[in-house]
Amino acid sequence: MNDTMVTLVGNAATAVEHRLTAAGVPVARFRLATRVRRYDRTRECWADGETSFYTVRSWRGLADNVAASVAVGEPLVVQGRLRVREGEQPPERGGQRWFSAEVDAVAIGHDLARGTAAFRRVTRPRTEPLPPQSGPPPSETSDGALPGAGPASDVPDPVQEQSG
């Protein structure tokens, strides 16, 4: 299957719509506005070109994170699969043909060329069962550490890092 992968740089043009499908899968949707800037040699300055709008969809964990992180007007970088849809309005609405560019996102982030962001890792409960263990479980040393794990002081305690 040949997917057309695109990377878009623009601004969130609408608020994120976050919902669950009938099967309980999270999905988020918003519109992204992109605008080309070109150098106008006759006026000797930069000029804005036309604005293009894309519908961006994300699924599952990405959808949850987008809903919690993206607001209208924020600069974004979106990578995903491009789909172009077409249709026709009913005769009572003019009967005109329409086209829509949509992106099924695989990655979305803030454009750090235009601002700063702070990353926060999301921890979600594991939903799939752990694979069965084969062989005997590893034995612990007298201090409770697994063999070859090194001293316990090498591993930072996340509780201490967040509280201090």
N, C-alpha and C positions, 0 to 999 in steps of 0.2 A: 504494500500500500504506500503510495507516494503522497505524503502530506506536505502542504505548503507551509513551512514554518516562517514566521515573521517576528520581528522585534519592533515594537512601536514605542515612541517617546512622545508623551503629551501630558495633558492634565485631565483629572477626573472631572467630567462635565455634569454628572448626576450623582446623587447619593447612591450608595450601595444598597441594593435590594437583596436581603438574605432570607432564604426560606428553606424548607425541607420538601423534597419530592414526595410523591405518594409512597415510595419505597423507603423513606426515611433518610435519604442521602442529602446532605447540605449542598446548596448551590447558591452562589452569589452572582449578581449581574449589575453592571454599571456601564455608562457610556464614557468613552475616552475621546477627547478632542485633540487632534494633532494639527499643527500648522507649519508649513514650510517657510523658512526665511531665506530670501535670496538677495544678493547684492545687485542693486539697480545702478548700472553704469551711467545712465543718462543723468540721474539725480545724485550720483555718487554717495549713496547711503543704502543701508539695509532696509528691505521692505518685506512686510508679511504677505504671504501668498494666501491661497484659499484654505479654509479649515475643513478637515475631514473628520467624520465621526465614526467610531467603531463601537459595536456592542461587545463587551468583554464578559465572558462567563468563566467561572471557576467552580471547582467541585471539591467536596470532602473537606479535608483539613485546610487546604488553600482557601476555600470559600469562607471558612470560619475566621481565618486570620485576616483576610481582606476586609470582612465586615467589621472586625475590631480595629483595623489600622488605617483605612482609607477614608478620606473626607473630600467633599467637593472642592475643586480648585487645586488640589495637591498635585505636584509634578510626579509622574510615574513612568516606569519602564515596564513594558508588558511583553512577554514572549509566549508564543503559542501557535496553534494551528489556525490558519485563515480559512474561512468558509464564506463564499459569496452566495447569497440567496436572492431569488427573484420571485416576483408574484405580480398579481394584478388586482387593483381595487375593484370592488363591485360597481356595476353601472351607476347605481344611485350616488356613488361617491366620486364619479368622474371616469371610472374605468381605466385609469392610467396604470402603466407598468411601474413597478418599483424594484429597487435593488438594495440589498443590505449587506454590509461587510461585518462579519462576526469573527471573534477570536476566542477559541477555547484555550484558555491560558494554562500554561504549565509552570510559569513563574511570573510574579508581580512584585515590584519593589519601588521604593521611593527613589527619585532621580537625585543622587547625591552631588551632581554637578550644580544643583540649584538649591541645596539646603543640606541640613544634617538630619540624622535619624539615630535612634537608639534601639538596638536589637534586643528583644526579649524572647528567649526560647520558650516554647509551649511544651508542657509535659501533659501527655494524654495517657489514660489508662490503657494498658495492652488489651486488645480485644481478641486476638487469636491465641489459641492454646500454645504453650511452650512445647517444643519437640521432645519426645521421650529421650531420656538419658540412656546411653549405651555404656556398659561397663560400670565399674564401681565409682562412687562419687569421690572427688578429690579429698584427701585427708587434710585436716587443718593442722597448723603448727600450734605450739603451746600458747602463743599469744592470740590465737583466733584468726590469723591471716592465712590465706592460701599459700602453698609453697610457690616460690618464684615470684610472688607479687611485690616483693620489696617491702621496705618499712611502711607502716601505716601512715606516717607523717608525710609521705610523698603525695598522698591523695588529699586534695582540699575538701574540707567539709562544706557543702553548699549551704547548710543552715547558718554556719558562722559567717560565710561570705555575705549573705543577704542581710544579716542583722547588724553587721559592723559597718 
